[in-house]
Amino acid sequence: MAISGVINTNTSTLNTLDALNGTQGGLDTYLQQLSTGKRINSPADNPADYAIAQRFQTQINGLNQAIANGNQGVSLVQTATGAVQNQINLLQQIRTTAVQAANASNTTSDRQALQGVVSELLAQVQTIATQTQFNGQNLLDGTFAGTAFQVGANSNQIINAAVGNAQTSAMGDHIPAVSPYSDSYGCNGSFVSGGFAPGGAFTITPAQTSAYFTFSGGSYDFYIFRGLQNGGEIGSKIKVTLTGNPPDTQELNKMAAAISSAGIKISGTTQLVNGTPVLKLTYPANDKDISFSGPPYVTSGSYDYNSQTNEITVTLPDSAPHLNSLLSAVNQNVVSVTKTGSSTQLTYPASGQRYAFIEDSNITQNPPIINSSSGSITYTQNNGGSAMAPDSTGMFQEVHIENDAFSSRGTLITSNTPASEAIIPPNTYYGSFSSGTGSSGLSIQGPFGSAQVDVNTETESAASITTAVNAVSQQTGVKARAYTSASFLVATGSYTFTLSNGSSGLPRNAVNISASVNNAANGQPNLNALLTAVNQHTAVTGIAASSRVINGKPELILTNANGENINISAGLANGQLASTALAAGSTGSLQAVSGSTQALIGYPINSGSHAALIQGAVQFASASAYRINNGDMIGFSSQVSRLQSGSALADIDVSTQEGAQRTITIVDQALNYLNQQASELGATQTRIQVSVVNDQSSATNMQSAQSTVQDASIAQATSQLTKYQILQQAGISTLAQENALQQAYLKLLPSG
């Protein structure tokens, strides 16, 4: 290479400086890596890897916070769980006390003392519910619901948590309401204190007589009457339109509801017989009949008086009821009858007016209202002997049912049927329940799921239905208990009858009862002989007799604690109940009553009355709400069950034997509720803890992944640093040599 000898521009020096700058940059990079431990310290180092490392950091930060959240959540859940466990322990003590109070060995003062203990324990249960807090938040009063623990680094990575309301007013036994349309407890029986009250858990037949009908679709306008034993009648107007042919049970329920709510003590329920919807009408057993009659009918037409001919012309629609009767009434005086379209024109002498609309006949209940100025006439016709209003388009028919099948059919009732043919004589049916199987039976929609329960016969016992309910309780979360207890006012006189238990109308374990009841010194019947006669056979029948005094009147209480039927009959005939209740010659009489007012249920049971079949109450029990579809089949509403007065934990009272028995059931359901809460809290805690462990594992793995992308290799960085340090030293040395050459050129200049 030729030596240029240029001193203005030192190209070699500049090249060396460039090399030194590059060396310095590398040296700075590896010094920073060694000082920070990171290979990437800024986006300039590696934009793509920098972005990846930051995303990892975002996840790592979120996971670390989620771990902290989870640990706090575990602490919160443990706080709630501990409080619930304390409530469970208190309820166990309350239940033990209730079992003690239910024993007959306790006196009234004993039970009052036990109630004092229960009240104190119950107050502490409530205190725990209202004062258990975490970070200032109440946990057990129902406000900590719909919450979520953030246990992940990203949105919606949560664990939902809800702690139920553990206040005493929110826990207890959910029970269904008694159906207002049922033949059972609301009409012909008693359901006091949820069916736990002695003498208040029964329905009795034949306290009523039943009739069955099939209906077509169409409009219905009629009066329904009960023929009373004393010769009078009571009735109400019914106007309903049914769709479908035939209407399904839901549609037919419109007719059942209209009749049940009419206030004349006729109840209507629906059921399926061989797939056909049937309306069952039930009314008191001693009624003579039920009957149907069309309502009064108002007809309007035009009216014209011709003063020149002294004739009246009335134009009426052809749809006017009893038009033929009207024609006949004025026939002798009719001048002309003219048909125009859908109208009929009558012209007759004015002197025949009084014959045309005869008062107190089938034609009119009052003289016509004539408005000469407007030329109109209006008159009200009575039913004219028809069973329904003339414009009714539906039809219905009485049917007879045996073994869940139609055995025969009665009169088909239409708007043209004479009212004299629409009288239904009494048919005595035993059993207050309605039968139905499969989809036509009971459908229990509980907190766990749904299941069907069959009611095989109208006379099925509460015990039998309870067995069926409990058989599917694992599917529904709803259990049941059966209890039969009926109270009676007892007249003085002699009593001879057969007492039996059983189900589905089949009497079992029959025994003969004979006793006389006389007045005691206080003027009230002395029931001791009757009580003794019944209780001598309790081991056979399962029926126990007791007594109580309400409003100064003694009551006989017959109880089957297992919920089987109680039958009172004048013996048995071919394995069935005899037709009458007390044997011939018995002079006494029993009258079923309900509640503290001793409301009369049905009619007296004596030697002239039908045999009595007494069915018990099904006591449904669940810690959560549920629904019993078709519940009116056995006396209950199909509305969602709820905590009713007396069924909440706050209402428990062991100061009476009845209250102690009910307390056991209520506390059992409260315990079920709290046990479920504790289980759910335990499951929530487990989920949170597993999530925390998973978050820790994820954070560790992400930190490892981030290290792979971001962290520096110390060995490599040290090696590179040494390399650049050597290069730097070499560059400086080279730069010095380059500068020395430039200085050498100066020696060529002459000295001054």
C-alpha positions in Angstrom: 0.0 0.0 0.0 1.4 3.3 -1.0 1.9 5.9 1.7 -0.1 9.0 0.8 1.4 11.3 3.4 -2.0 13.1 3.8 -2.4 14.8 7.1 -5.8 16.6 6.6 -7.8 13.4 6.7 -6.6 10.5 8.6 -8.6 7.7 7.1 -6.9 5.0 9.0 -7.6 6.7 12.3 -11.3 7.2 11.4 -11.7 3.5 10.6 -10.1 2.6 13.9 -12.4 5.0 15.7 -15.4 3.3 14.0 -14.2 0.0 15.1 -13.7 1.3 18.6 -17.2 2.7 18.7 -18.6 -0.8 17.7 -16.4 -2.4 20.3 -17.7 0.1 22.9 -21.3 -0.7 22.0 -20.7 -4.4 22.4 -18.8 -3.8 25.6 -21.7 -1.7 27.0 -24.3 -4.3 26.0 -22.5 -7.1 27.8 -21.7 -5.0 30.8 -25.4 -4.2 31.1 -26.3 -7.9 30.7 -23.9 -8.8 33.4 -25.0 -6.0 35.7 -28.8 -6.8 35.2 -28.6 -10.5 34.5 -31.0 -9.9 31.6 -30.2 -10.5 27.9 -33.0 -8.0 26.9 -33.1 -4.8 28.8 -35.0 -2.6 26.3 -37.0 -3.0 23.1 -33.8 -2.1 21.2 -32.1 -5.2 22.4 -34.7 -7.5 20.6 -38.1 -6.0 19.9 -39.9 -9.4 19.4 -38.4 -11.0 22.5 -39.0 -7.9 24.5 -42.8 -8.0 23.7 -42.9 -11.7 24.6 -41.1 -11.1 27.9 -43.5 -8.3 28.8 -46.5 -10.6 28.1 -45.0 -13.2 30.4 -44.5 -10.5 33.0 -48.2 -9.5 32.8 -49.3 -13.0 33.4 -46.8 -13.5 36.2 -48.0 -10.3 38.0 -51.6 -11.4 37.6 -50.9 -14.9 38.8 -49.1 -13.6 41.8 -52.0 -11.4 42.7 -54.5 -14.2 42.0 -52.5 -16.3 44.5 -52.9 -13.6 47.1 -56.6 -13.3 46.2 -57.0 -17.1 46.6 -55.4 -17.1 50.0 -57.7 -14.4 51.2 -60.6 -16.3 49.7 -59.6 -19.4 51.6 -59.5 -17.4 54.8 -63.0 -15.9 54.1 -64.5 -19.4 53.4 -62.8 -20.9 56.5 -64.4 -18.1 58.5 -67.8 -18.8 57.1 -67.4 -22.6 57.5 -66.4 -22.3 61.1 -69.5 -20.1 61.8 -71.8 -22.6 60.1 -70.2 -25.5 62.0 -71.0 -23.6 65.2 -74.6 -23.2 64.1 -74.8 -26.9 63.3 -73.6 -27.7 66.8 -76.2 -25.4 68.3 -79.0 -27.0 66.2 -77.9 -30.5 67.3 -78.4 -29.4 70.9 -81.8 -27.8 70.0 -82.9 -31.1 68.3 -81.9 -33.2 71.3 -83.9 -30.9 73.5 -86.9 -31.1 71.2 -86.7 -34.9 71.3 -86.7 -34.7 75.1 -89.6 -32.3 75.1 -91.7 -34.6 72.8 -91.7 -37.3 75.5 -95.0 -37.8 77.3 -93.2 -38.0 80.7 -92.7 -34.2 80.6 -95.0 -31.8 82.4 -96.1 -28.4 81.1 -93.5 -26.7 83.3 -90.8 -29.1 82.1 -91.5 -28.2 78.5 -91.6 -24.5 79.3 -88.1 -24.9 80.9 -86.9 -26.7 77.9 -88.3 -24.0 75.7 -86.2 -21.5 77.6 -83.1 -23.5 76.7 -84.2 -23.7 73.1 -84.8 -19.9 73.0 -81.3 -19.1 74.2 -79.6 -21.5 71.8 -81.7 -20.2 69.0 -80.7 -16.6 69.8 -77.1 -17.6 69.5 -77.7 -19.2 66.1 -79.2 -15.9 65.0 -76.3 -13.9 66.5 -73.8 -16.0 64.6 -75.8 -15.4 61.4 -75.8 -11.6 61.8 -72.4 -11.0 63.3 -70.0 -13.3 61.4 -67.9 -10.9 59.3 -64.7 -10.9 57.1 -63.1 -7.6 56.3 -66.3 -5.8 57.4 -68.6 -7.9 55.2 -71.4 -10.0 56.7 -71.1 -13.6 55.6 -74.2 -15.5 56.9 -77.1 -13.0 56.7 -77.9 -13.6 53.1 -76.0 -10.5 51.7 -72.9 -12.4 50.7 -74.5 -13.9 47.6 -73.6 -13.7 43.9 -70.0 -13.0 44.8 -66.9 -14.3 43.0 -63.3 -14.9 43.9 -60.7 -13.8 41.2 -58.4 -16.8 41.1 -56.8 -16.3 37.7 -54.6 -13.7 35.9 -57.2 -12.9 33.3 -60.8 -11.7 33.3 -63.6 -14.1 34.2 -61.2 -16.6 35.7 -63.3 -16.7 38.8 -64.9 -19.1 41.3 -68.5 -18.1 42.1 -69.4 -18.3 45.8 -72.6 -17.7 47.6 -73.2 -18.2 51.3 -76.9 -18.8 52.0 -79.0 -16.9 54.5 -78.4 -18.6 57.8 -80.7 -16.5 59.9 -83.3 -18.3 61.9 -86.1 -16.8 59.9 -84.7 -18.1 56.6 -84.2 -21.7 57.6 -86.7 -24.4 58.3 -89.2 -26.7 56.6 -90.7 -25.6 53.3 -94.3 -26.8 53.1 -96.9 -26.5 50.3 -100.1 -24.5 50.9 -103.4 -26.3 51.1 -105.3 -26.1 47.8 -108.5 -24.0 47.9 -109.9 -26.2 45.2 -109.2 -29.6 46.8 -111.7 -32.1 48.1 -109.3 -32.7 51.0 -108.1 -30.5 53.8 -109.5 -27.2 52.6 -113.0 -28.6 52.1 -113.5 -31.9 54.0 -110.8 -32.0 56.6 -108.2 -30.2 58.6 -104.5 -29.4 58.2 -103.4 -27.5 61.3 -99.8 -26.5 62.1 -98.6 -28.2 58.9 -100.4 -31.4 59.7 -98.7 -31.9 63.0 -101.5 -30.9 65.3 -103.3 -33.7 67.1 -106.8 -33.9 65.6 -105.7 -31.6 62.8 -104.3 -33.9 60.1 -107.2 -35.6 58.3 -109.7 -35.6 55.5 -112.9 -37.6 55.8 -115.3 -39.2 53.4 -118.1 -39.5 52.6 -118.3 -36.1 54.0 -119.0 -35.4 50.3 -120.6 -36.9 47.3 -118.9 -36.8 43.9 -119.9 -36.7 40.3 -117.7 -37.0 37.2 -118.2 -35.2 33.9 -116.5 -35.1 30.5 -116.6 -31.8 28.6 -116.3 -30.7 25.0 -114.8 -27.4 23.9 -117.2 -24.5 23.6 -118.9 -21.8 25.7 -120.8 -22.6 28.8 -123.4 -20.3 30.6 -125.4 -22.0 33.3 -126.4 -22.0 37.0 -125.3 -24.9 39.1 -127.3 -25.8 42.2 -126.9 -27.9 45.3 -130.2 -29.5 46.3 -130.2 -29.2 50.1 -131.4 -31.9 52.5 -134.1 -29.5 53.9 -135.6 -29.0 50.5 -133.9 -25.7 49.6 -131.1 -25.1 47.1 -128.1 -22.9 46.7 -126.5 -22.0 43.4 -124.3 -19.8 41.5 -123.8 -18.7 37.9 -120.9 -20.2 35.9 -119.7 -18.7 32.6 -116.6 -20.3 31.1 -115.3 -20.9 27.6 -113.1 -24.0 27.0 -110.9 -24.6 24.0 -109.8 -27.9 22.5 -112.0 -30.9 21.8 -111.8 -32.3 24.3 -110.2 -29.6 26.5 -107.0 -30.8 28.2 -106.8 -30.9 32.0 -105.2 -27.4 32.1 -108.1 -26.0 30.1 -110.6 -28.0 32.1 -109.1 -26.5 35.3 -110.8 -23.2 34.3 -114.2 -24.9 34.9 -113.0 -26.5 38.1 -111.7 -23.1 39.4 -114.9 -21.3 38.4 -117.1 -23.8 40.3 -114.7 -24.1 43.3 -114.6 -20.4 43.8 -118.4 -19.9 43.5 -118.9 -20.1 47.2 -121.5 -22.9 47.2 -119.4 -25.7 48.7 -119.0 -27.5 45.4 -115.3 -28.2 44.7 -114.0 -29.1 41.3 -110.8 -31.0 40.4 -109.5 -32.6 37.2 -108.0 -35.9 36.4 -107.3 -38.2 33.5 -109.3 -41.4 33.0 -107.9 -43.6 30.2 -106.3 -40.4 28.8 -109.6 -38.4 28.8 -109.7 -35.3 31.0 -112.5 -35.5 33.6 -114.0 -32.9 35.9 -114.8 -34.2 39.4 -117.4 -32.2 41.3 -117.6 -32.9 45.0 -120.4 -31.7 47.4 -121.7 -32.5 50.9 -122.9 -36.1 51.2 -126.3 -35.3 52.6 -127.3 -33.1 49.7 -130.1 -34.4 47.5 -128.4 -33.7 44.2 -126.7 -31.2 42.0 -128.5 -29.7 39.0 -127.9 -27.3 36.1 -130.2 -24.6 34.7 -129.8 -21.9 32.1 -129.7 -18.3 33.2 -132.4 -15.7 32.4 -132.0 -14.5 28.8 -132.6 -10.9 27.5 -134.0 -10.5 24.0 -134.2 -7.2 22.2 -136.2 -6.5 19.0 -138.0 -3.7 17.1 -141.6 -2.6 18.0 -144.1 -0.8 15.9 -147.7 0.1 16.6 -150.1 0.9 13.7 -152.8 3.1 15.0 -154.8 2.8 11.9 -155.1 -0.9 12.1 -154.6 -1.1 15.8 -152.0 -3.8 15.3 -148.6 -4.4 16.8 -145.6 -5.6 14.8 -142.6 -7.1 16.6 -139.5 -8.2 14.8 -137.2 -10.6 16.7 -134.0 -12.4 15.7 -134.4 -16.0 14.9 -131.8 -16.7 17.6 -134.2 -15.5 20.2 -134.8 -18.3 22.7 -138.3 -19.9 22.9 -139.4 -18.1 19.7 -141.7 -21.1 19.1 -143.2 -20.7 22.5 -143.8 -17.0 21.7 -145.4 -17.9 18.4 -147.7 -20.4 20.2 -148.6 -17.8 22.8 -149.9 -15.3 20.3 -151.0 -17.9 17.7 -154.7 -17.3 18.2 -154.4 -13.7 17.6 -151.6 -13.6 15.0 -152.5 -11.7 11.9 -149.3 -12.7 10.0 -145.8 -14.2 10.5 -143.2 -13.1 8.1 -139.6 -14.5 7.8 -137.0 -11.9 6.6 -133.5 -13.1 6.5 -132.6 -14.2 10.1 -135.5 -12.4 11.6 -139.2 -13.2 12.3 -141.9 -10.6 12.2 -145.0 -11.1 14.2 -148.1 -9.0 13.6 -151.0 -9.2 16.0 -153.9 -7.1 17.3 -152.9 -4.7 20.1 -155.5 -6.4 22.2 -153.4 -9.6 22.1 -150.3 -7.9 23.7 -151.1 -9.4 27.1 -151.2 -12.8 25.6 -147.9 -12.5 23.7 -145.7 -12.0 26.8 -147.2 -13.9 29.6 -145.9 -13.0 33.0 -144.6 -15.9 35.2 -144.4 -18.3 32.3 -141.4 -19.8 30.6 -141.6 -17.0 28.1 -140.9 -14.0 30.4 -140.2 -13.2 34.1 -141.5 -9.7 33.6 -143.6 -7.8 31.1 -141.7 -6.5 28.1 -140.1 -3.0 28.2 -141.5 -1.1 25.3 -140.1 2.2 24.0 -142.5 3.6 21.5 -140.4 6.6 20.6 -137.4 4.4 19.6 -139.5 1.6 18.4 -137.8 -1.1 20.6 -138.9 -3.9 22.8 -136.9 -5.8 25.4 -138.0 -8.8 27.5 -136.4 -11.2 29.8 -137.0 -14.9 29.4 -136.2 -17.4 32.0 -134.4 -20.6 31.3 -137.5 -22.2 29.9 -136.5 -25.5 31.4 -133.2 -25.7 29.5 -129.9 -26.8 31.2 -127.8 -24.0 29.8 -128.2 -20.6 28.1 -129.4 -20.9 24.4 -126.1 -19.5 23.2 -123.9 -22.1 25.0 -122.1 -24.1 22.4 -120.4 -26.7 24.6 -121.8 -29.9 26.0 -120.9 -32.1 28.9 -121.9 -35.6 30.2 -121.9 -37.3 33.5 -119.8 -40.5 33.6 -119.4 -43.3 36.1 -115.9 -44.6 36.9 -114.8 -47.9 38.2 -111.2 -49.1 38.5 -109.9 -46.0 36.7 -112.1 -46.7 33.6 -115.5 -45.5 32.4 -118.2 -47.9 33.4 -121.3 -46.0 32.0 -122.4 -42.6 30.9 -125.3 -40.4 32.0 -127.3 -37.7 30.3 -125.6 -35.5 27.6 -126.3 -31.9 28.6 -126.5 -29.2 26.0 -128.3 -25.9 25.6 -131.3 -27.9 24.4 -131.4 -30.3 27.3 -134.4 -29.7 29.6 -133.3 -28.7 33.1 -135.5 -31.5 34.4 -133.0 -34.0 32.8 -129.9 -32.1 34.2 -130.3 -33.3 37.8 -127.5 -35.5 39.0 -128.5 -37.8 41.9 -126.0 -38.4 44.6 -123.2 -41.0 44.0 -121.3 -41.9 47.1 -117.6 -42.2 46.5 -115.0 -42.8 49.2 -111.7 -41.1 49.2 -110.8 -37.4 49.2 -107.8 -37.8 46.9 -107.8 -38.0 43.1 -106.1 -40.9 41.4 -103.5 -40.6 38.7 -100.4 -42.3 37.5 -97.4 -41.3 35.4 -97.7 -37.9 34.0 -101.3 -37.7 35.4 -100.0 -38.2 38.9 -98.0 -36.0 41.2 -94.9 -34.4 39.7 -92.4 -33.2 42.4 -90.0 -30.6 41.1 -87.4 -30.4 43.9 -84.1 -28.8 44.5 -82.3 -31.9 43.2 -84.5 -32.7 40.2 -88.0 -34.0 39.3 -89.8 -37.3 39.7 -93.3 -38.7 39.2 -95.4 -40.1 42.1 -98.5 -42.3 41.4 -101.7 -41.9 43.4 -103.3 -45.2 42.6 -106.7 -44.8 44.1 -108.9 -42.0 45.6 -108.8 -43.9 49.0 -105.0 -44.3 49.1 -103.5 -43.6 52.6 -101.1 -40.8 53.4 -98.7 -43.5 54.4 -98.7 -45.1 51.0 -98.2 -41.8 49.2 -95.4 -40.9 51.6 -93.6 -44.2 50.8 -93.8 -43.3 47.1 -92.5 -39.8 47.7 -89.6 -41.0 49.8 -88.7 -43.6 47.2 -87.7 -40.8 44.8 -86.4 -38.4 47.5 -82.8 -38.8 46.3 -84.0 -37.5 42.9 -86.0 -34.6 44.2 -84.6 -33.6 47.5 -88.1 -33.7 49.0 -89.1 -36.1 51.8 -92.4 -36.8 53.4 -94.0 -38.1 56.6 -97.5 -39.4 57.1 -99.8 -38.6 60.0 -103.5 -39.3 60.5 -105.2 -37.6 63.4 -108.9 -36.5 63.5 -110.9 -34.9 66.3 -114.6 -35.4 67.0 -117.3 -34.0 69.2 -119.0 -36.9 70.9 -122.7 -37.1 71.7 -123.9 -39.1 74.6 -125.3 -42.5 73.7 -124.2 -46.0 72.8 -121.5 -46.8 70.3 -121.0 -50.1 68.4 -118.8 -50.1 65.4 -115.8 -51.7 63.6 -112.5 -49.8 63.7 -109.9 -50.6 61.1 -106.8 -49.2 59.4 -105.5 -49.8 55.8 -105.1 -48.1 52.5 -106.8 -47.9 49.1 -110.2 -48.5 50.7 -109.2 -52.0 51.9 -109.7 -52.2 55.7 -107.2 -54.2 57.7 -106.8 -55.2 61.3 -110.5 -54.7 62.1 -111.7 -54.8 65.7 -115.1 -54.3 67.3 -115.6 -51.3 69.6 -118.5 -51.0 72.0 -118.9 -48.3 74.6 -121.4 -45.9 76.2 -120.9 -42.2 76.6 -122.8 -40.4 79.4 -122.6 -36.9 80.8 -120.1 -36.2 83.5 -120.8 -34.1 86.5 -119.9 -31.0 84.6 -122.7 -31.7 82.1 -120.2 -32.6 79.3 -119.8 -36.1 77.8 -117.4 -38.4 79.7 -115.3 -40.1 77.0 -113.3 -42.5 79.3 -115.3 -45.6 78.3 -114.8 -44.9 74.6 -111.1 -44.1 75.0 -110.6 -47.3 76.9 -112.5 -49.4 74.3 -110.3 -48.0 71.4 -107.0 -48.1 73.2 -107.4 -51.7 74.2 -106.9 -52.5 70.5 -104.2 -50.0 69.6 -101.6 -52.8 69.3 -103.8 -54.3 66.5 -105.1 -51.2 64.7 -102.3 -48.8 65.3 -105.0 -46.3 66.2 -104.7 -44.5 69.6 -107.5 -42.5 71.2 -107.0 -39.4 73.4 -109.1 -36.5 74.5 -108.8 -32.7 75.0 -111.1 -29.9 76.0 -111.6 -26.9 73.7 -114.1 -24.2 74.5 -115.4 -26.3 77.3 -116.2 -29.2 75.1 -114.4 -32.5 75.2 -113.1 -33.9 71.9 -112.2 -37.4 71.0 -108.9 -37.6 69.0 -108.2 -40.7 66.9 -104.6 -40.9 65.7 -102.6 -43.3 63.5 -99.1 -42.1 63.8 -98.0 -44.0 60.7 -100.5 -42.2 58.5 -102.7 -45.1 57.6 -106.4 -44.7 57.0 -108.8 -44.8 59.9 -112.1 -46.5 59.1 -115.4 -46.4 61.1 -118.0 -48.8 59.9 -120.9 -51.0 61.0 -118.8 -54.1 60.3 -117.3 -55.4 57.1 -119.0 -56.8 54.1 -117.0 -59.1 51.8 -113.8 -57.4 53.0 -115.2 -53.9 52.4 -116.6 -51.3 54.7 -120.2 -51.8 55.6 -122.6 -49.1 54.2 -123.3 -47.4 57.5 -120.9 -46.1 60.2 -122.4 -47.2 63.5 -124.2 -50.5 64.0 -128.0 -50.5 64.1 -129.2 -49.6 67.6 -126.3 -47.2 68.3 -127.6 -44.0 69.6 -124.4 -42.0 69.7 -123.0 -39.6 67.1 -119.6 -38.3 66.2 -119.0 -35.0 64.5 -115.6 -34.2 63.0 -114.3 -30.8 63.9 -111.2 -28.7 63.1 -109.1 -26.3 65.0 -109.7 -24.1 68.0 -113.0 -22.9 66.6 -114.2 -26.5 66.3 -115.5 -25.9 62.8 -117.7 -28.7 61.7 -116.4 -31.0 59.0 -118.9 -33.0 57.1 -122.0 -34.5 58.6 -122.5 -36.5 61.8 -121.3 -40.1 61.9 -124.1 -42.3 63.3 -126.1 -45.4 62.6 -127.9 -43.7 59.7 -124.9 -42.2 58.0 -122.4 -43.7 55.5 -119.3 -45.4 56.8 -116.5 -43.0 57.5 -113.1 -43.3 55.8 -110.5 -41.0 57.3 -107.3 -40.3 55.3 -104.3 -38.6 56.9 -102.0 -35.8 55.9 -98.8 -36.0 53.8 -96.2 -33.8 55.5 -93.7 -32.8 52.9 -90.3 -31.7 54.1 -87.5 -29.9 52.4 -84.8 -27.4 53.3 -85.4 -25.6 49.9 -88.3 -24.6 47.8 -90.0 -27.1 45.5 -93.3 -27.5 43.5 -95.8 -30.3 43.5 -97.6 -30.2 40.1 -101.1 -31.7 40.3 -100.8 -31.2 44.1 -104.5 -30.6 44.4 -104.9 -34.4 43.9 -104.0 -34.9 47.5 -105.0 -31.5 48.9 -102.1 -29.2 48.2 -101.5 -26.2 45.9 -99.2 -26.5 43.0 -97.6 -23.2 43.9 -93.9 -23.2 45.0 -93.6 -24.2 48.6 -92.2 -21.7 51.1 -91.5 -21.2 54.8 -94.9 -20.6 56.2 -95.9 -19.3 59.6 -94.8 -21.8 62.1 -92.4 -23.7 59.8 -89.3 -21.4 60.1 -86.6 -22.1 62.6 -87.4 -18.8 64.3 -90.9 -20.1 65.1 -90.0 -23.4 66.9 -91.7 -24.0 70.2 -91.2 -27.1 72.3 -93.6 -26.0 75.1 -96.2 -28.5 73.8 -95.8 -32.1 72.6 -97.2 -31.1 69.2 -94.7 -28.2 69.0 -91.8 -30.5 69.9 -92.7 -32.9 67.2 -92.9 -30.2 64.6 -89.6 -28.7 65.9 -87.8 -32.0 65.2 -88.8 -31.8 61.6 -88.0 -28.1 61.3 -84.6 -28.5 62.9 -83.9 -31.5 60.6 -84.5 -29.3 57.6 -82.4 -26.5 59.0 -79.6 -29.0 59.6 -79.9 -30.2 56.1 -79.7 -26.7 54.9 -76.6 -25.9 57.0 -75.0 -29.2 56.1 -75.5 -28.3 52.4 -74.0 -24.9 53.0 -71.0 -26.4 54.8 -70.5 -28.9 52.0 -70.7 -26.1 49.4 -68.2 -24.0 51.4 -65.9 -26.9 51.7 -66.1 -27.6 48.0 -65.5 -23.9 47.3 -62.4 -23.8 49.6 -61.0 -26.9 47.8 -61.5 -25.3 44.5 -59.8 -22.1 45.6 -56.9 -24.0 47.1 -56.4 -26.0 43.9 -56.6 -22.8 41.9 -53.9 -21.3 44.1 -51.6 -24.3 43.6 -52.3 -24.2 39.9 -51.5 -20.5 39.9 -48.3 -21.1 41.7 -47.3 -23.8 39.2 -48.3 -21.6 36.3 -46.3 -18.6 37.7 -43.2 -20.8 38.2 -43.4 -22.2 34.7 -44.0 -18.7 33.2 -41.1 -17.3 35.0 -39.0 -20.1 33.6 -40.3 -19.4 30.1 -39.6 -15.7 30.6 -36.1 -16.4 31.8 -35.4 -18.4 28.6 -36.5 -15.4 26.6 -35.1 -12.6 28.7 -32.3 -13.6 31.0 -28.6 -13.4 30.0 -26.2 -16.3 29.8 -23.5 -15.2 32.2 -20.9 -17.4 30.7 -21.6 -16.2 27.2 -21.8 -12.5 28.3 -18.5 -12.8 30.2 -16.8 -14.4 27.2 -18.2 -11.7 25.0 -17.2 -9.0 27.5 -13.6 -10.3 27.5 -13.6 -10.3 23.7 -14.7 -6.7 23.5 -12.3 -5.6 26.2 -9.4 -7.1 24.1 -10.7 -5.5 21.0 -11.0 -2.2 22.8 -7.4 -2.4 23.9 -6.2 -3.4 20.5 -8.2 -0.6 18.9 -6.7 2.0 21.3 -3.2 0.7 20.5 -3.9 0.9 16.8 -5.3 4.3 17.1 -2.1 5.4 18.9 0.0 4.1 16.1 -2.2 5.8 13.5 -1.7 9.1 15.3 2.1 8.5 15.6 2.3 8.3 11.8 0.6 11.6 11.4 3.0 13.1 13.9 5.9 11.7 11.9 4.8 13.6 8.8 5.3 16.8 10.8 9.1 16.1 10.9 9.2 16.7 7.2 8.4 20.3 7.7 11.5 22.6 7.9 12.1 23.9 11.4 11.7 27.5 11.8 
